[in-house]
Amino acid sequence: MKKRTKQKDTKILFTNNYPYKNNTTSNKKYTYMLGIGGNIGNTKRIFDKLFLNLKQNSFVFVKQTSFLYINPPFGYLKQNNFTNTIVIIKTNKSAKIFLEQTKYIEKRFKRERLFKDAPRSLDIDIIVCKKGKHMIKKQTKNLQIPHKHWKQRHSVIVPLRYIKNNR
């Protein structure tokens, strides 16, 4: 299996919703850093629909997004490049309930889980969760917070660096 292609094979895109920053505050209890990815269909349009869906959801407060980061796949390499972004949201939903909602959203966007690292229309990963100022750590069969290996993924690190520099 080939190693991941070098970072020079990446692109950064700025669109109307990516990056986005909401300067108002929210009193919702939980803050989630979500890793969003996809490589099937018009990912820019899918991400815009996701953004609008989240913004219109009264249970979710969208705080910030990064730019769109286009990068080669890893794991299973015989597929299109991925589009990735980071979305910071606030909600009163616990990690278990919020995970169920992310899976429902993925299904609405026609996500199919054919095999590990398979192509997908939309992937929503919970990277980190905080309750107030306290980091949540959780490990179950279906959920690991913080997300496993996120520190080794350029698709998370590069957009996250942008968010940290633009708070």
Summary of the structure (lengths in Angstrom):
residues: 167
radius of gyration: 15.2
end to end distance: 38.7
largest distance: 46.9
contacts: 474
relative contact order: 0.23
helix: 28%
strand: 29%
